[in-house]
Structures are given as C-alpha cells and as structure tokens.
Amino acid sequence: MATPARRRSAATRRSAATRRPTRPKRRPRGKAARRREREGKALAAVLIGAFGIAVVSAYPVVSTIVIVLAAAAALTIYLARTGRLHLPAGIAGAAGVGPRRDFTHTIAAYQAMSYTEFEHAVADLARRDPAVRKTDVSGGKNDRGLDVLVHLHSGDRYLLQCKRWKGRVGSEEVMKINGTYRDIHNCFGAAIITTSAFTADAERTNAMLPKSLRLIDGRGLARWASGGRPPWA
C-alpha cells in the first residue's frame, strides 16, 4: 500500500506534468536589430523625400502654392502666439492661439492655496494671454502693492494685486494700489484679484477714481480662468 507521502508526491508530479509550460523570456534586442531599425527609418525618410520631390516635379505650381500657404499659416500662428498679431476670437480658437479654457482652478482650489501659490497661479493665468511677454512675481512684505508684474509685448506694464482672502476687500486696498501702480511701479493699469468679494465702499471708491482699477472678485476670477478676457484687454 502506498504511503500518504508517496501519494502526495505522485499527485505533485501529475500536477507538474499537466501544468502549461511557461514562455521563455524575450531576449533583449542586440546591435544588429537596432541597426536594422535605424536602416529602416532611414529608408523610409529617403522614400518620403523622393516622393516629395516627384510630386513637386510633376505639379510645380500646385506644390509651390501649398508650400507658400503652409509657410504663411506657420508665420501667422507664430505671430499670434507671441502677441504681435491679434486674430478674431473664432479664428484664434480654431488655430489654438487664443486663451485656453482651464477648468482645473475653481474658486475652492484657489482658496486652498497658500498666498504664494495663489500669486504664482495668477501669474500662470496671465501668461496664457498671447499679448504677455513675461510675468514677475514679487509679492511679500513691503511689496508696495505689487504681487505680479505683467510685461506686455507692446512694452506696457500692468500690476496685479492678489488677495486670497475669505473676507471682503475694502476701500483701503483700492486707495493703496491707486497710489502706487503709476508713480512707483510705472504701470499703465492695475487690478485687484480676490477669491472673495469687494465691499460696497471699495466699489464706490474705485468708481470715483479718475482711472478706475479692475476689481476682480471670485466669480470674475473663475470667468478669467475659464477663458475670459484678462484685466488689461
């Protein structure tokens, strides 16, 4: 009579015999395979180039028109992206050079940021405008009302004051920015951007200024982040 240990051993052997064989590991490609791949890409490039030359030789007029139009389109997109050419909204959107729609930054997301993160988020938002050449973030103590300085391709400068507040922004902030953005920071305009709202007194004070500031509350910030016009437009 077979012992239990022998019966288990026989069952193990039968199980191993019926088990599907494992696939051998694929060997890494050698130098010859990589060389053949490079030669294939080079041959494809040569064939494409030969085909292009044949098409140009057979249809010189049509080919010239296509090349000129492609070059003109590339130049137009480049000028629009750098802010040197302003396209109508519909054409700009189709060409992918207009303000991009971004729904990732909701008001709750902005409110969850630190003060520094919020300033950099606003600077990133400003850089999406093709008219902007660069932005400088300089918020902190003794910033004299300047958090983000926007440099436009036209040479003008625009000041952004960022307020990631839960409470309303009062008239003293409006008076502070109005007293610094021209004479101290040499900007042609300024905006106060907050995640909350402005007091009625702040709005009245701003309306009495010879040149009003742009007051952008939480809803206005959401519209700008979703593809709306920037404050300097």
KADA-V222535 format. One record per run of one state. SS is the DSSP state (h for helix, s for strand, l for the rest). FROM is the first residue (numbers start at 0). TO is the last residue. If there is no record, write none. Layout:
ss & from & to
SS & FROM & TO
SS & FROM & TO
This chain:
ss & from & to
l & 0 & 2
h & 3 & 17
l & 18 & 29
h & 30 & 57
l & 58 & 58
h & 59 & 80
l & 81 & 87
h & 88 & 94
l & 95 & 105
h & 106 & 110
l & 111 & 113
h & 114 & 126
l & 127 & 130
s & 131 & 136
l & 137 & 146
s & 147 & 151
l & 152 & 155
s & 156 & 162
l & 163 & 167
s & 168 & 168
l & 169 & 169
h & 170 & 177
l & 178 & 187
s & 188 & 193
l & 194 & 196
s & 197 & 197
l & 198 & 198
h & 199 & 207
l & 208 & 212
s & 213 & 215
l & 216 & 216
h & 217 & 224
l & 225 & 232
